[in-house]
């Protein structure tokens, strides 16, 4: 059982790490991963419905139904969040529920669902953080080229305005896109995510149009709420480690800087364009004014971090990387070291501190919010009905301490949202990877609070945690 830190700990000299008073604590989810009810209330198909229905794309043929049946159980899930003391909840809105055909006609029943969700969060004093796009593009838009088609960016801005118009009186914190890097390079590059396209040029078109969509939507939201100071984009980052500075620079460029720098107004990083075998063609999709639109100021940047990336130069200088870092010459991605998560990802909290400190400097004072951080392990509910997820609890504590360390080293980090509130549909891995701090039995929809959730709850309660050990 996770041990509670009490005032007595402080009295006996147990060192306690305290966070800034207004630090935001919570957990995150995404629509397609938890909602289920994929055809309810007029929802249109998304690219993930199509992808999951295609044999061989998602492990074990898993689909988005019923997922966590959150569409029907949102009220009790909000109660659960309250019982854990969450102060914030990051969720995403399913575009195909709002505009089933990707543009034009608005489905009132879809909007009404998020209306109810937001109201119940506010009733419980839980701050809603809404993400407008977490990968579930309406299939109809994909039929016209999806993110390869520039028009999709304009459709996204219209959709963003519709949702903001409806919820903006109650939701202050908005994220345009979650991890456009993954949408572009895994969705259109190596094809392991929907829509499953494998085409380097398509992936760079997608990346540019996603960023354009972000810029246009940020402008649309800002126009509706000029006073807003909570507009953001969420990007995925990894600390790149290796003995060879050139190898590190190359992978860091393609992993971390390629989409961040344009958002910061610095354009696409030239070294990355030169490093890769295919990015040079980018100029074909960039039109006059695009880079200014993409650089529309954001108020904070969401950081999704899971693990470091280790790299090394290859003996053969002409070796070209495949996979998500495709097209880099003379470097290779190496396996993670030390303890790995159930998903095979390296667990390394020092890398997290390093990332946050460096990133905070790189973004020149824009505040950071940790919008996702977590780990997957094959949890089981024990005969006493408990889930003692020791490894996830350790990961959580180590990484929360890493955030504290980063703040004390000068990083401007304003919040920490654990991924994820619930075990859920983990994209191409289906239901095989459990990231939740709450266990979900997908047969019965029974929720069981894991020890990691108890730990997070206590961290939130005391706005801090002991400096050492794996109990709080
Ligand atoms: C991130 C995604 C999130 C989840 C975690 C494990 O890349 O944003 O939906 O799948 O990884």
Boltz pocket constraint, residues with backbone or C-beta under 6 A from the ligand:
constraints:
  - pocket:
      binder: B
      contacts: [[A, 30], [A, 33], [A, 178], [A, 179], [A, 182], [A, 236], [A, 304], [A, 372], [A, 419], [A, 425], [A, 426], [A, 427], [A, 435]]
      max_distance: 6.0
